[in-house]
Amino acid sequence: MSNHSNRAARRSAAKQHRVAISGYRARAGRTLITYLVDVDDLPPAPLLRAAGEFWLDGLARASPQRRCIVCDMPFADRRDVGGVLLSHPARAARLASVSGVCHACFAGDLAAIERAVEKLLGQIVIGGVLESMHIEW
């Protein structure tokens, strides 16, 4: 593939990403409900479980390649993912988004994950603030 077609593919993917974020933002309102869970412990709620499984199953063929939201490590397949961030708008429970956290980051500093989540979700809820994560056992 030439540099020109690579550039065009990247621009097209970036535009599709912006359009998807814009559509999600329009439906999300001001409140997102989020879950940070181990990749092997997806929540039982059908929407979240289906979204998580779909995202994980598509990693090998995703274009552009999906990456850790904390350290930007690329994911080749679900074995590279330690945890997933699932979110859905409080007022539109039929929508969900999924992002991944690599094993090292998922086992690491929770504050680093919180900063990455706030940056990521700040694209959806402009000016929003992430409430501190609490761990439930």
C-alpha contacts under 8 A as a table, 3 or more apart, distances in Angstrom:
res1	aa1	res2	aa2	distance
1	M	5	S	6.31
1	M	6	N	6.58
2	S	5	S	5.32
2	S	6	N	6.19
3	N	6	N	5.01
3	N	7	R	6.05
4	H	7	R	5.14
4	H	8	A	6.16
5	S	8	A	4.92
5	S	9	A	6.01
6	N	9	A	5.10
6	N	10	R	6.20
7	R	10	R	5.14
7	R	11	R	6.16
8	A	11	R	5.09
8	A	12	S	6.06
9	A	12	S	5.06
9	A	13	A	6.12
10	R	13	A	5.10
10	R	14	A	6.06
10	R	64	P	7.78
11	R	14	A	5.04
11	R	15	K	6.11
12	S	15	K	5.11
12	S	16	Q	6.20
13	A	16	Q	5.09
13	A	17	H	6.17
13	A	63	S	7.81
13	A	64	P	6.91
14	A	17	H	5.04
14	A	18	R	6.26
15	K	18	R	5.09
15	K	19	V	6.20
16	Q	19	V	5.11
16	Q	20	A	6.12
17	H	20	A	5.10
17	H	21	I	6.16
18	R	21	I	5.15
18	R	22	S	6.06
19	V	22	S	5.04
19	V	23	G	6.20
20	A	23	G	5.20
20	A	24	Y	6.15
21	I	24	Y	5.09
21	I	25	R	5.90
21	I	123	Q	7.40
21	I	124	I	6.55
22	S	25	R	5.06
22	S	26	A	6.17
22	S	124	I	7.61
23	G	26	A	5.16
23	G	27	R	6.50
24	Y	27	R	5.28
24	Y	28	A	5.86
24	Y	95	L	7.88
24	Y	124	I	7.07
25	R	28	A	5.01
25	R	29	G	6.67
25	R	124	I	4.84
25	R	125	V	6.68
26	A	29	G	6.48
27	R	89	P	7.40
27	R	92	A	6.65
28	A	31	T	6.72
28	A	32	L	6.83
28	A	88	H	7.57
28	A	89	P	4.60
28	A	90	A	7.20
28	A	91	R	6.82
28	A	92	A	6.58
28	A	124	I	7.53
28	A	125	V	7.72
29	G	32	L	7.98
29	G	89	P	7.00
29	G	90	A	7.97
29	G	91	R	7.22
29	G	125	V	7.32
30	R	125	V	5.70
30	R	128	G	7.44
31	T	89	P	5.99
31	T	90	A	5.67
31	T	91	R	7.80
31	T	125	V	7.33
32	L	87	S	6.26
32	L	88	H	5.53
32	L	89	P	4.40
32	L	90	A	5.51
32	L	125	V	7.98
33	I	87	S	5.46
33	I	88	H	5.43
33	I	89	P	6.10
33	I	90	A	6.01
34	T	85	L	6.85
34	T	86	L	5.58
34	T	87	S	4.22
34	T	88	H	6.64
35	Y	84	V	7.93
35	Y	85	L	5.64
35	Y	86	L	5.11
35	Y	87	S	6.30
36	L	83	G	6.73
36	L	84	V	5.70
36	L	85	L	4.49
36	L	86	L	6.40
37	V	41	D	6.30
37	V	42	L	6.37
37	V	43	P	7.85
37	V	83	G	5.38
37	V	84	V	5.57
37	V	85	L	6.63
37	V	86	L	7.97
38	D	41	D	5.13
38	D	42	L	6.87
38	D	82	G	6.05
38	D	83	G	4.25
38	D	84	V	6.45
39	V	42	L	6.29
39	V	81	V	6.67
39	V	82	G	5.60
39	V	83	G	4.52
39	V	84	V	5.87
42	L	48	L	7.47
42	L	49	R	5.66
42	L	52	G	7.03
43	P	48	L	6.46
43	P	49	R	5.80
44	P	48	L	7.43
44	P	49	R	6.07
45	A	48	L	5.56
45	A	49	R	6.03
46	P	49	R	5.21
46	P	50	A	5.90
47	L	50	A	5.28
47	L	51	A	6.04
47	L	94	R	7.00
47	L	95	L	7.89
47	L	96	A	7.24
48	L	51	A	5.09
48	L	52	G	6.00
48	L	86	L	6.78
48	L	96	A	6.74
49	R	52	G	5.18
49	R	53	E	6.09
50	A	53	E	5.20
50	A	54	F	5.96
51	A	54	F	5.16
51	A	55	W	6.10
51	A	96	A	6.62
51	A	97	S	7.19
51	A	98	V	6.87
52	G	55	W	5.19
52	G	56	L	6.11
52	G	84	V	7.44
52	G	86	L	7.24
52	G	98	V	6.28
53	E	56	L	5.10
53	E	57	D	5.87
54	F	57	D	5.19
54	F	58	G	6.13
55	W	58	G	5.27
55	W	59	L	6.53
55	W	98	V	6.73
56	L	59	L	5.49
56	L	77	D	7.17
56	L	78	R	5.37
57	D	60	A	7.37
57	D	77	D	7.62
57	D	78	R	6.97
58	G	61	R	5.66
58	G	62	A	5.86
58	G	77	D	7.93
59	L	62	A	5.13
59	L	65	Q	7.33
59	L	66	R	6.76
59	L	75	F	6.71
59	L	76	A	6.32
59	L	77	D	5.02
59	L	78	R	6.62
60	A	75	F	7.83
60	A	76	A	5.46
60	A	77	D	5.01
61	R	65	Q	7.81
62	A	65	Q	5.22
62	A	66	R	6.60
63	S	66	R	7.47
65	Q	74	P	6.52
65	Q	75	F	6.93
65	Q	76	A	7.80
66	R	74	P	5.95
66	R	75	F	5.81
66	R	100	G	8.00
67	R	72	D	5.08
67	R	73	M	5.27
67	R	74	P	4.24
67	R	75	F	5.50
67	R	100	G	6.89
67	R	101	V	7.87
68	C	71	C	5.69
68	C	72	D	4.61
68	C	73	M	5.17
68	C	74	P	6.44
68	C	75	F	7.23
68	C	81	V	7.95
68	C	99	S	7.61
68	C	100	G	5.32
68	C	101	V	4.68
68	C	102	C	5.51
69	I	72	D	5.81
69	I	99	S	6.89
69	I	100	G	6.23
69	I	101	V	5.88
69	I	113	I	7.95
69	I	116	A	6.05
69	I	117	V	7.40
69	I	120	L	7.64
70	V	101	V	6.61
70	V	105	C	6.72
70	V	112	A	6.86
70	V	113	I	6.05
70	V	116	A	5.38
71	C	105	C	7.30
73	M	102	C	7.20
75	F	78	R	7.28
75	F	80	D	5.59
75	F	81	V	6.97
75	F	102	C	7.92
76	A	79	R	7.91
76	A	80	D	6.65
77	D	80	D	5.92
77	D	81	V	7.60
78	R	81	V	5.35
79	R	82	G	7.78
80	D	102	C	6.02
80	D	103	H	6.77
81	V	84	V	7.47
81	V	100	G	6.25
81	V	101	V	5.87
81	V	102	C	4.58
81	V	103	H	5.80
82	G	100	G	7.63
82	G	101	V	5.83
82	G	102	C	4.88
82	G	103	H	3.96
82	G	104	A	7.56
82	G	105	C	7.94
82	G	106	F	5.75
82	G	107	A	7.86
83	G	100	G	6.00
83	G	101	V	5.12
83	G	102	C	6.70
83	G	103	H	7.11
83	G	106	F	6.04
84	V	98	V	6.62
84	V	99	S	5.65
84	V	100	G	4.50
84	V	101	V	5.88
85	L	98	V	5.61
85	L	99	S	5.10
85	L	100	G	6.10
85	L	101	V	7.55
86	L	96	A	6.87
86	L	97	S	5.76
86	L	98	V	4.73
86	L	99	S	6.72
87	S	96	A	5.52
87	S	97	S	5.29
87	S	98	V	6.63
88	H	92	A	7.29
88	H	93	A	6.22
88	H	94	R	7.81
88	H	95	L	5.76
88	H	96	A	4.47
88	H	97	S	6.41
89	P	92	A	5.20
89	P	93	A	6.07
89	P	95	L	6.88
89	P	96	A	7.38
90	A	93	A	6.35
92	A	95	L	6.17
93	A	96	A	7.55
101	V	105	C	6.26
101	V	106	F	5.81
102	C	105	C	5.48
102	C	106	F	5.97
103	H	106	F	5.10
103	H	107	A	6.11
104	A	107	A	5.34
104	A	108	G	6.03
105	C	108	G	4.77
105	C	109	D	6.91
105	C	113	I	7.30
106	F	109	D	7.68
106	F	110	L	7.76
106	F	113	I	7.60
109	D	112	A	5.44
109	D	113	I	6.78
110	L	113	I	5.08
110	L	114	E	6.17
111	A	114	E	4.96
111	A	115	R	6.22
112	A	115	R	5.18
112	A	116	A	6.31
113	I	116	A	5.11
113	I	117	V	6.07
114	E	117	V	5.06
114	E	118	E	6.05
114	E	130	L	7.70
114	E	132	S	7.55
114	E	133	M	7.34
115	R	118	E	5.18
115	R	119	K	6.21
116	A	119	K	5.13
116	A	120	L	6.09
117	V	120	L	5.04
117	V	121	L	5.88
117	V	130	L	7.84
118	E	121	L	5.30
118	E	122	G	5.66
118	E	129	V	6.84
118	E	130	L	5.66
119	K	122	G	5.11
119	K	123	Q	7.08
120	L	123	Q	5.82
120	L	124	I	7.72
121	L	124	I	5.21
121	L	125	V	6.31
121	L	128	G	7.94
122	G	125	V	5.14
122	G	126	I	5.25
122	G	127	G	6.35
122	G	128	G	5.90
122	G	129	V	7.64
123	Q	126	I	5.89
125	V	128	G	5.14
